[in-house]
Amino acid sequence: MMTEKVYPMTLEGKEKLEKELNELKTVKRKEVVERIKIARGFGDLSENSEYESAKDEQAFIEGRISTIENMLQNAQIIDSSNSKEGEVTLGRSVIFKELPDGIEEEYTIVGKAEADPFSGKISNESPIAQALLGKTVGDKVQINTPGGTMEVEITNVF
């Protein structure tokens, strides 16, 4: 028997996915159906790039809807309030400084479904998060990244 994958996420991340799902179902789906209708009016479908483009977009939208529905159905809401103070856990933000140069970085550790490195949200499956999870303020941690190993010291967890 195959078990469904669990998607850990914050309440904020779940709400964001629900909003995206609603947008896809109520707005984007209708827009692409209208594009297909218009493109059909251009004639021969075998050489109709507008039609092909709209059909590709429709397939993408339907795939994304299916993915989001699966993630929401198997969502596990992260509650970091049960963990001890200063411990790096899912749903918490961590500030660390790289050693020896002292460059500070801040990340929020979230589930894979809501990861967005450009916004400072990293997946709990990333090498940085894997190395930091369970550690506390003051701990020095070796992190193996694709670019090599770096040592950091955790300065704040909130």
N, C-alpha and C positions, 0 to 999 in steps of 0.2 A: 504494500500500500504506500503510495507516494504522499508525503505530507507537503502542505503548502508552505512556501517561504514566508516567514514573518518579516514585516517591514517596521522596524522601530522608528518612531518619529515623535516630534514634539506636537503638542496640541496646535501650535501655530502652523507647523508644517502640514498637519492634517487639514486644517481649515483652508490653507493655500491650495492644496490639491482639490478639495471640494469646490472651491471657487473656479479653478481651472476646468474641472469636469463640467460644471454648470455652463461655463462660457463655451466650451466645445460643443455641448449638446444643444444649447439654445441659440447660439449665434453662428459659430463657425460651420456647423453642420448645414444649416440653412443657406449660408452664403455659398458653400461649395456646390450644393444642389442647384442653386440658381445659376452658378457659373457653368455647370454641366448642361443645363437646359439651354442657355444662350449659345454655348459652343456647338450643340447639336444642330442648331439652326444654320451653322456655317457650311453644312453640306457633308461631303464624304468624310466619314469618321476615320478611315484608314490613313488619311493624310492631314488630320486635324490636330495640330499641336496644342491648341487651346483646350480641346477636349481631353487629350492625353494628360496635360498638365493638371486639369481639374480632377480627373480620375485618380491621378497620383496623390494629389492633396487629400482627396476623399479617403483613400486607403490609409494615409498617414494619420488623419484625424480619427478614423475608426480604430486604428491600432493604438493610438494614444488613449482614447476613451477606454478601451479594453484594459490597457496597462494600469491606468489610474484606478479603475473599478477594482481590479485585483489587489492593488496596493492598499486601497481603503478597506476592502473586505478583510485583509490580513494584517491590518495596522495594529501595532502595539504602541500605545501612547507611553512615552517616556515620562517618568515622574522622578526627577532628581532630588526631590525634597526628602526622600527616605535615606539617602546616602549621607555619610558623615561629612561634616564641615571641612572644606578645603580639599576634598577628594575629587579627582577628575573622573566624571561619569558622563554618560550620554545626557544631552540636554544642558550641560553646563559649559560656560566659557572658561578658557584657560589662557593665562598670559605666561609666557616663558621667555627667557633670554638665552640667546645662543652663546655658548662659551667657546673661546675666551673673549670674543669681541663685544659681547653685551647687547647685540641687536635684539630688540624686543619684538615679539610677534604675538598676536591674539587670534584665537580661533574658538568657535563654538562647535562642539562635537555633536553631530546629529546623525540620524539614520541615513542610509544611502539614498533613499527616496527624496530627501530634501537637501542634499549636499549642494553647495554652491560656493566653491573655493574663492571666487571673485568677491563674494560677500562675506568672506571669513567663516563660512560654514563648511566644515570638512566631515566626510563620512567616517563613521566609526570603523569602517573597514580599511581606511587609509593607513599607510605606514606610521604617520605621525600620531594619529589617534590611537592606533594599536599599542604604540610604545607608551603613551601617556595615560591610558585608562587605568584606573586604580591607584595611580600615584597621587601624592599630596604636595602641598606647598613646601618648598625647600628641597624636594627630591631632585637629584641630578639624574638625567635619563639619556641613554644612548639611543638615537633614532637612526635606523637603517633606511635610507631613501635611495631611489634610483640614482641620485647624484652623489651618493657616498654616505658615510656615517657622520652624524653631527651630534654633539653633546649639548644639552640644554638644561637649564635650571628653572623649575616651576616657581614663579613669583606670586601668582594670584589665581584663585579659582572662585568663580561666582556663578 
